Amino acid sequence: MDPLLRPLPARERGFSAQKIHGSHDVAAGAVKVCLYSHDTFGLGHLRRNLAIADQLLRSDGRFAVWLLTGSPVIRQWNLPPGLRVQPLPPVVKTGAERYAARQPGQPFGLTKGYREALILKLVEEERPDVFLVDHAPAGMNGELLSTLALIRHELPQTRTVLGLRDILDEPSTVRRVWDEQDIPALIEHAYDDVFVYGSERLFDVVAGYGMNAALAQRVKYCGYVVGRSRFDQLHARASSAACWNPVRAAGRPVVLVTAGGGGDGQFLMRAYLRALRAQRASGFHTVIVTGPLMPAEQSAELHAATVGRDDVEIVTYTTDLVPSIRQAALVVSMAGYNTSVELLAARKKAILVPRSAPREEQRIRARLLADLGLCTYAEPGPDLADALAALIPAALAAPPPEDRLWDAVDLQGADRVVAELGAVAVDVGRPRVRGVA
């Protein structure tokens, strides 16, 4: 079996705090960047941080990069050469602002304390020039507060940056949660800059989330982040291998069905299979990528539902979906940040089916892209199978969106993050703009 398609090995299901190193030496004068990715659900945060890390490490030794991650699959991921990784004990989100240790029987308080200690230790030992926090200003359940306090009082040379994806949730919900948790004050006192991995023209986070004038001055719209290596693959002439069996596809157009990590994607795949059964002859080959985080019993149910069908193939896992996206005739997926961006970079016809809970993020993104004419939107719900049965053949037959529509989306986020962080090398002495507690 292709090592990229294997399920998570039993020996990797536990946790080891041992660091994963690419290279131990830091080049003289390199800007030291520490990326924090809490990774409590799915693969989105990990994939975005790895895209940023990859671009930083392609910059001729200008950067040394560390990644703090709670992803349970980090040890089987394709890591950028030279990246230093500090795994954190994985946790799983159980509800709004509620978490549990992923390891059965492990007290959450103990897990959180261990994570917090590992983060503090790395930052204190390495004293990074930049501490770039993904998505969660206070970290998972506030685990970054002690580290942010250390930086503020003991490491004045370290620039703190908050990186936000294009859409967090329905704006009124974000404003309410931020007010309840005093997030605006935390950002104002703890962060020098706010990078938005999106476009102001498509979604204005300053207005949407009610940021005051002081915070608005720190916001930099970087564009959507798609890793350089992935972007190059998407536009390369040579054809990389897709994740399906070409013999089974037998020259038919392929519909690729994906739900990212797969932890909450079974609803989409079940509805898709019901839609397929409603068609007498599909004329295309279906490839369903369940994802490494789909529970085993759900994956088994999907396999059972496809027994006897030579036009449906199930792939458990791939760490690089880009070649498959590029070679598919149509992609049916949820509307997570990374998958959506990779579809945009590939200029691929897609049907986006957002999850409806716990956040409205995916629904907002899917509708926005559909309004731009860049995808087809399907509402999740009891009628999803019927909707897909009609939408799939129509999408396959439709012409692709015009180039001018694709060109309206800025995909240079990784390049701009590198440019912004590169300024640290000549700007270490700039006075901090964050407040003093």
Secondary structure in CASP SS format (residue, H / E / C, confidence):
PFRMAT SS
TARGET T0000
AUTHOR 0000-0000-0000
METHOD secondary structure of the structure
MODEL  1
M C 1.00
D C 1.00
P H 1.00
L H 1.00
L H 1.00
R C 1.00
P C 1.00
L C 1.00
P C 1.00
A H 1.00
R H 1.00
E H 1.00
R C 1.00
G C 1.00
F C 1.00
S C 1.00
A C 1.00
Q C 1.00
K C 1.00
I E 1.00
H C 1.00
G C 1.00
S C 1.00
H C 1.00
D C 1.00
V C 1.00
A C 1.00
A C 1.00
G C 1.00
A C 1.00
V E 1.00
K E 1.00
V E 1.00
C E 1.00
L E 1.00
Y E 1.00
S E 1.00
H C 1.00
D C 1.00
T C 1.00
F C 1.00
G C 1.00
L C 1.00
G H 1.00
H H 1.00
L H 1.00
R H 1.00
R H 1.00
N H 1.00
L H 1.00
A H 1.00
I H 1.00
A H 1.00
D H 1.00
Q H 1.00
L H 1.00
L H 1.00
R C 1.00
S C 1.00
D C 1.00
G C 1.00
R C 1.00
F E 1.00
A E 1.00
V E 1.00
W E 1.00
L E 1.00
L E 1.00
T E 1.00
G C 1.00
S C 1.00
P C 1.00
V C 1.00
I H 1.00
R H 1.00
Q H 1.00
W C 1.00
N C 1.00
L C 1.00
P C 1.00
P C 1.00
G C 1.00
L C 1.00
R E 1.00
V E 1.00
Q E 1.00
P E 1.00
L C 1.00
P C 1.00
P C 1.00
V E 1.00
V E 1.00
K E 1.00
T E 1.00
G E 1.00
A C 1.00
E C 1.00
R E 1.00
Y E 1.00
A E 1.00
A E 1.00
R C 1.00
Q C 1.00
P C 1.00
G C 1.00
Q C 1.00
P C 1.00
F H 1.00
G H 1.00
L H 1.00
T H 1.00
K H 1.00
G H 1.00
Y H 1.00
R H 1.00
E H 1.00
A H 1.00
L H 1.00
I H 1.00
L H 1.00
K H 1.00
L H 1.00
V H 1.00
E H 1.00
E H 1.00
E H 1.00
R C 1.00
P C 1.00
D C 1.00
V E 1.00
F E 1.00
L E 1.00
V E 1.00
D E 1.00
H C 1.00
A C 1.00
P C 1.00
A C 1.00
G C 1.00
M H 1.00
N H 1.00
G H 1.00
E C 1.00
L C 1.00
L H 1.00
S H 1.00
T H 1.00
L H 1.00
A H 1.00
L H 1.00
I H 1.00
R H 1.00
H H 1.00
E H 1.00
L C 1.00
P C 1.00
Q C 1.00
T C 1.00
R E 1.00
T E 1.00
V E 1.00
L E 1.00
G E 1.00
L E 1.00
R E 1.00
D C 1.00
I C 1.00
L C 1.00
D C 1.00
E C 1.00
P H 1.00
S H 1.00
T H 1.00
V H 1.00
R H 1.00
R H 1.00
V H 1.00
W H 1.00
D H 1.00
E H 1.00
Q H 1.00
D C 1.00
I H 1.00
P H 1.00
A H 1.00
L H 1.00
I H 1.00
E H 1.00
H H 1.00
A H 1.00
Y C 1.00
D C 1.00
D E 1.00
V E 1.00
F E 1.00
V E 1.00
Y E 1.00
G C 1.00
S C 1.00
E C 1.00
R C 1.00
L C 1.00
F C 1.00
D C 1.00
V H 1.00
V H 1.00
A H 1.00
G H 1.00
Y C 1.00
G C 1.00
M C 1.00
N C 1.00
A H 1.00
A H 1.00
L H 1.00
A H 1.00
Q C 1.00
R C 1.00
V E 1.00
K E 1.00
Y E 1.00
C C 1.00
G C 1.00
Y C 1.00
V C 1.00
V C 1.00
G C 1.00
R H 1.00
S H 1.00
R H 1.00
F H 1.00
D H 1.00
Q H 1.00
L H 1.00
H C 1.00
A C 1.00
R C 1.00
A C 1.00
S C 1.00
S C 1.00
A C 1.00
A C 1.00
C C 1.00
W C 1.00
N C 1.00
P H 1.00
V H 1.00
R H 1.00
A H 1.00
A C 1.00
G C 1.00
R C 1.00
P C 1.00
V E 1.00
V E 1.00
L E 1.00
V E 1.00
T E 1.00
A C 1.00
G C 1.00
G C 1.00
G C 1.00
G C 1.00
D C 1.00
G C 1.00
Q H 1.00
F H 1.00
L H 1.00
M H 1.00
R H 1.00
A H 1.00
Y H 1.00
L H 1.00
R H 1.00
A H 1.00
L H 1.00
R H 1.00
A C 1.00
Q C 1.00
R C 1.00
A C 1.00
S C 1.00
G C 1.00
F C 1.00
H E 1.00
T E 1.00
V E 1.00
I E 1.00
V E 1.00
T C 1.00
G C 1.00
P C 1.00
L C 1.00
M C 1.00
P C 1.00
A H 1.00
E H 1.00
Q H 1.00
S H 1.00
A H 1.00
E H 1.00
L H 1.00
H H 1.00
A H 1.00
A H 1.00
T C 1.00
V C 1.00
G C 1.00
R C 1.00
D C 1.00
D C 1.00
V E 1.00
E E 1.00
I E 1.00
V E 1.00
T C 1.00
Y C 1.00
T C 1.00
T C 1.00
D C 1.00
L C 1.00
V H 1.00
P H 1.00
S H 1.00
I H 1.00
R H 1.00
Q H 1.00
A C 1.00
A C 1.00
L E 1.00
V E 1.00
V E 1.00
S E 1.00
M C 1.00
A C 1.00
G C 1.00
Y H 1.00
N H 1.00
T H 1.00
S H 1.00
V H 1.00
E H 1.00
L H 1.00
L H 1.00
A H 1.00
A H 1.00
R C 1.00
K C 1.00
K C 1.00
A E 1.00
I E 1.00
L E 1.00
V C 1.00
P C 1.00
R C 1.00
S C 1.00
A C 1.00
P C 1.00
R C 1.00
E C 1.00
E H 1.00
Q H 1.00
R H 1.00
I H 1.00
R H 1.00
A H 1.00
R H 1.00
L H 1.00
L H 1.00
A H 1.00
D H 1.00
L C 1.00
G C 1.00
L C 1.00
C C 1.00
T E 1.00
Y E 1.00
A C 1.00
E C 1.00
P C 1.00
G C 1.00
P C 1.00
D C 1.00
L H 1.00
A H 1.00
D H 1.00
A H 1.00
L H 1.00
A H 1.00
A H 1.00
L H 1.00
I H 1.00
P H 1.00
A H 1.00
A H 1.00
L H 1.00
A H 1.00
A C 1.00
P C 1.00
P C 1.00
P C 1.00
E C 1.00
D H 1.00
R H 1.00
L H 1.00
W H 1.00
D C 1.00
A C 1.00
V C 1.00
D C 1.00
L C 1.00
Q C 1.00
G H 1.00
A H 1.00
D H 1.00
R H 1.00
V H 1.00
V H 1.00
A H 1.00
E H 1.00
L H 1.00
G H 1.00
A H 1.00
V H 1.00
A H 1.00
V H 1.00
D C 1.00
V C 1.00
G C 1.00
R C 1.00
P C 1.00
R C 1.00
V C 1.00
R C 1.00
G C 1.00
V C 1.00
A C 1.00
END
